[in-house]
Amino acid sequence: MRILFITATRAGDAILSTGLLNHLIEANPDARVTIACGPVAAPLFEAVPGLERIIVLTKKAFSFHWVSLWAACAGRTWDIVVDLRNSPMSYVLSARARHRRGSGREPVHRVRQLAGVLGLAEIPPAPRLWAAENHREAARGLIPDGGPVIAVGPTANWPVKMWPAENFIRLIDGLCGPAGILPGARIAVFGHGDERPMAQPVIDAIPGDRRIDLVGQGDLLLAYACLERCAFYVGNDSGLMHLAAASGIPTLGLFGPSRADHYAPWGPLTAVASTTISCDDLMRTWRRDTTDMGSLMGSLSVEAAESAARALWQRCATETARTGEG
């Protein structure tokens, strides 16, 4: 059996689609899987069970990237084609079963929307990633055994979504201080290499003996393996936030000019802290003046974010105790 899975260009959307991919793999354990996705998302799929090929779709003028995909996939009959991009491939490739995403305008979380492609919206499969042993071995080198680690994601691909660095610094002090959820915890700062200028103020504020600087360290699966070794994550709405949630650690996403009801971290150990100004109002502000606009996250206070972090930590502790008793 051969499965063609056409998924997103952006890392965050690709991560959210992996629950659907995992469902297909579990239902067809002997299948050979081909993934078509953008170059940023491609490293996420390197360790997928049954992987036959990753086809990297680099955007071309006049949508000629779809012609490239057709050339790579034509000449065989696919057992299942899942197209989350609504591309022409849903129609022109030979397939025994085809599944396409809808209009994309459903007012539901992205995970639930994608699950609807296979009729699974009522109980959507959670995002699921696969890391190889080399990723986990490298992660052990970057985050050695020791005390607990709080992971922090202070960057984003859109400046208006970034909570101010000084707020992250104050939040870190509260979470790992004597009265915090993880007193004395080490702090791991994550981000792409080109985001270092945005993350540097946070990195510089962390004492050297508790600082783990992971900005620009390796690919997405290495970041995932590192997140698995952390005790808690807090960060802006980003692909990294979804990576943390998929790793299974308690994950707090910070939201303002993006829709938490559509893109909140997914899973039982997740929560959001949002600005007091609504997403719609923030977007109206942005549309009035899109030039050199800084963060629109200012109405989310440090106190509110810390309260949300404490509530999530307590909920996780309660759930762990309940599960242990069972």
N, C-alpha and C positions, 0 to 999 in steps of 0.2 A: 504494500500500500504506500502511496506517495501523497503527502499533504503539502500544499502551497499556502503559506500564511503571509499575507501582505499587510504590514502594519506601519506604524507611524514613522515620521522623520524625527520628531522631538523625543528626547529620552523619557520625559514624564509620561507622555501618552503611550509610548511603547511599553513602559513598565506596567501601566494600568491594563494593557491588553494581554499580559502574560498569563493571567488566570484562565483566559479563554484557550490559549495555547496549551497550557497544562491539562485542561479538560480534554482536549483532543488527543494529547499524548497518552493520558491514562486510559482513554477509551479505545485507543489503537496502539498498544504498546510496541508492536513490531513495525510501525510505520516509519518511513524515511521522510524527514521533514526538511523542507526548503523555506527559508525565511527571506522575505524581501522587505527592506526597510532603509531609512536614511543612514548616512555615514555616522552621525552622532550616536544613534541607537544601536548600530551593528554590534559593538563589543558586548552588549547585554546577552547575546544569543550564542556565544562561542561554546558554551558547555551544555546546550540543549540536548536531552536524550534523543538518540536517533537522528541527529543532525546530518543532513546530506550536504547542504550548501547554504551559505548566506549570500544573497545578491544585494549589493549596496546600490541603492538608487540615488544617484547624484542628480539634482534638479537640472534640467536642460531647457533651453528655449523651445517654445511651441510644444511643450510636453513630450519632447522626444525621449525622455527617460522611460516613458511607457513603451516606446518602441524597443528600447534596449531590453526591458523586462520580457517583452513578447519574444524577442530573439533568443533569450536565455531559457525560456520555458516552453516554447512551441515544440512540436514534434513528439510529444508524449501525451497520454491521457492521464490527467490527475484524478485521483480518487476523491479528494476534497480540496476545494479552493475556498479559502476564507479571505475576503477582501475588505479590510477595514478602512480603505482609502477611497472606496467607490470609483475605482479606476476602470478603464476600458477592458482590463484583463478579465473581469468577471464575465465578459461576454465572448471574447475572442479566443480564449484558451479552451481546449477540449477537457471537459471535466464531468465526472459522474454526479458530483454534488457541488453546488455553488451556494455560498452564503455571503451576503453583502450587508454593510452597515446602512442604516436608514439615513434620514436627512441630517441627523446630527443636531437637531433642534429640540429634542425631547428634554423637558425640564427635570432631569434626573441626574444622579451622579454618573460620571463617565464609565465607571466599572459596570454599573447596572445597564447603561445604554449599550455598551459593547457586548455584555452577556446576552442581550436580546437578539443578537445576530444568530445565536444558536438556540434561542428560545429558553434561555436560562436566567432571565431577568428577575424572577421571583427569588431565586437562591443563587446569586451570582458567584462564580468561583473567584476567590481572592487572588491578587497578583502573586506570582511565584517565579523566583529566579533560581538559576543553577550556577553554582561556582565550582570550579575544579580544585583539586588538592593544591595545585601550584598557587592559586589565589589565596587559599587559606594559610598556606605556609608563609607566603609573603606578608599576609596580614599579621601573623604572629610575630614577625620581625618588626613591623611598624608599631604594633600595640602589644608589647610584651605582657606576660602575665603579671598581675599586681593588683592594686586597688581598682575600684570601679571607674568607668570612664563615661563622661557626659560628652556626647557628640553634638557639635554645633555647626549649623549651616548658615552663615551670615550673609551669603551672596544670593544673587538671582540673575536671571537673564534679562530682567527689565528693572531699571533703577527705581521706578515708582513702587515696586513690590518689596523693596528692601527696608527692613526695620533699621533705624539708625544704629551705627556701630556702638555708640556710647550706651544705648539701651541693652544691647547684648552683653556688654561688659558688666553692667550693673546686675543683669539677670544671672549671669554666671556666678558673680559674687554671692548672690542670694541662694542659688541652688547648691553650691558646694561650700557655703559657709557653715559655721557651727550649728546653726538652726535649719540648715537646708535639707533637701531630700537625700543628698549624698555628700555629707561633710567630707572635705578633703579630697574629693574626687579629682582624677586627672581630666583634662579637657582636650578633646581632639577636635581640631578645626578642619572642616572639609571644604573643598571648592576646586573649580577648574584652575589650571595654571594661569590662564589669562585673567582670572579674578583676584589674583593676589593683592593688587592695590586696594580692593574693596575689603578684603579680609584682614589686611595687615594691622589695622588699629586694634582689632580683637586679639590677634595673635600676640602683639606686643604687650597687651595688658595682662596676659596670663603668666604667672611666675614660671620660670624656666624649669623647675623641678616637677611641674604638673602639666606642662605644655606638650602637646603632640601635634605637630604641624603636618597636616596631610594635604595641604593645598597643592594641587598639581602632581600628586603622587599616584601614578598608575592610571588604569582605566576604570570603567564603571564597575566591573566585576570585582576588582580589587577593593574599590570603595565599599562595595556590598559586603565583602568578606570582613573588612575592617568594622563596618557597622554591626555585624553579627557579634563582635567582641565588645560592644559598648552596652551600657546599662540603660541609657536614655538618650533621646534625640530631641533637639529643638532647633527650628530653622524656618526660613521664609518658604513661601509656596514655590516649590521648584522640583525638578526631577530628583534631586538628592533627597528631598523629603519623602517622595514616593519610594525611593530606594530603601530608606530607613524603615518605612512601614512594612515593605515587603520582607525585610530581614527579620521581622517579628519583634523588634524592640519597641518599648513605649515611645510613641512619636507624637510630638506637639508641633502642629503647623501654624504659622503666623500669617493671617490673612487680612487684606484690605481691599485693593483694587482688583481682586480676582474672586471668583465665586466659590466660596467654600462648599456650597451645596452641590457643586459640580466636581470640584477638584480637591476636596479635603482628603487627607491621608486615609487610606482604606484599611480597616481591620479592627478587631476588638480592643486593641491596646493603643488606640489613637484618639486624638482630640484636636480642637482648634482654639486659638485665641484670636479674636477679630477686633478690628478698629471699631470705635463707637460710631464713626461715620460710615454709612452703608456703602457697599460696593458700587451701587448705581450712582450715588451722589459723588463718590470719588472719581468715577469714570466721566461724569459730566464735567467735573473740574478739569480733568486731564484733557478732554476734548476742546475745552475753551482755550487752552494754551499748552501745546505739546512741545514747546521749545525749552530745552534745558531744564526740564522740571525734575526736581529731586524726589525724595521719598514722599509717598502719600500715606505712610504708615504711622504718622505722628500721633494720631488719636488712640493708638494702642499703648497703654501705659505699661511700665515695667511691673507695677504692682499687679495689673490684670494678667499679664503673661505668667508671672510667678504663681499667682493663685491658680491659674489653669494647669500649670505644671504640677503643682502640689496635689490638685484634685485628681489628675491623671495618675500620678504615682500612687496615691492612696487607692484608687480604683484597681490598679494593677496588683497591688499588694493584697487587696481583698479577694480578687479573682484567683490569685495564686493560692491563698489560704483555702479558699473554697474548693479549688481543684484538688489540693493536697488532701483535704479532709475526705474528698470523694474517693 
